[in-house]
Amino acid sequence: MQRYDELLFNRFNEDWSKLTPAQLLSLLSVKTQITLPAKIEPDMLKDKLNIKLGIDPTGADIHIGHLCPIFVLNIFLKCGHHVDFIIGDFTAKIGDPSGRNTERAMITDEQIAKNFATYVQQIAPYIDTKKLNIHKNSQWLSKMSLAEFLGVLQRIKLSVATQREDFRKRIENVSLAEVNYAVLMGMDSVNLHTNIELGGLDQILNFSQCRMVQEIYHQKPEMAFGTPILEGLSGDGRKMSKSYNNYIAVTAPADDKFGKFMSLPDNLLLKYYQAFGYLYAEEIPALKKFIAENPLEAKKQLATYFVSLDGNDLNIGRTERENFERKFSKRELTDNDFITVKVAPNTPLLNAIAATGKFASNAEIKRLILAGAVSNIDTKEKLSLDYKVTKTVKIKVGKLNIFKMEV
């Protein structure tokens, strides 16, 4: 049996400085869906290039969905290209309008500084942050004169700037600042002489305007690679988001990460392998076959690999796999395996489970109870909606959540 956990972990630590342009493009094609221009040839990647990835530090914590472009950035970094990592401290005050139905709330300088403080630390297990050229885009955007900015705006038609579907849906409350967000992104590319920009698929319209801005400054327009928007763990088609509670936090403990990878629906396995594993295009058919024939093993190997990246030690993932199998295959539980929640006597079951903070809503908990997915671990009794916690009890919720409700 192929050991993808070992293959992917070893490849993560390989020296890629001698990869050919064709091999580089093969790696990139697995992780990206849309490019600008539409056709990228190996020869376009043969020289040392300036690669750009920008993030707006609008939140302090990130989930693994945010890592998709980071894993692509790592490919270019390991291949020896120049990588510019942009902290959008200036643009964060406007807010990227991509995929939004409402205007983003204004963020303060203090919030931006606080959010950025932990961001680089959170991505450090997945990319060598010491090799990144980190910039704040206020370095150049705050110095740009109004005359120069208006000169750029005169060259871009309003129909181009407002072609976004999300703008059309809320045209009454779109601010002029939002309309100009992509132009400011383009100024980042102009100042850094960017050859390639990375980001999610929702950034493609922004990248298109970046190319226009570069042409205004007589620069060759950048290429762009768009990574898929990672679907959340619930498998209902919604993107990974803290709002939907369908995410894996980058800072989560190893056992929590492993368990959440194991909760993945089978139909998302290939997408997650492509997002976080380094695979060549020619290896995908064999991976598809492996997943189809061994979905449970495929989940365990993916979880083992990903968890191992935290300490760059495959034994970390192997240990978590052993613990997972002990708890959920062999059913050998210890007190340390339970999340303990203190509740008052006679607390309704739904309220007790809600107190764990592990579920998105009471509706989700109610659905699990009615489906017979909540049980007393000691007696194996399925617990009903009218059950009340009258004494300390150990319960299982769904396939992977075990709690000790302590009265």
Protein Blocks (a to p, Z undefined) as FASTA:
>chain_A
ZZfklmmmmmmmpcfklpcfklmmmmmmmmpmbdcdfbdcfklmmpccddddddddfbfb
dcfklmmmmmmmmmmmmnopacdddddfklmmnopaehpabdcddddfklmmmmmmmmmm
mmmmmocfklpccddfklmmmmpcfklmmmmmmmpcfklmmmpfklmmmmmmccfklmmm
mmmmmmmmmmnopabdcddfklmmmmmmmmmmmmmnopacdddddddddddfkonopacd
fklopaccfkbcfklmmmmmmmpcfklmmmmmmmmmccdfklmmmmmmmmmmmmmlmmmm
mmmmmmmmmnopaklmmmmmmmmmmmmmnopacfklpccddddehiafklmmmmnopafb
fklmmmmmmnopaccfklopacdfkbccfbdcdddehjllccdddZZ
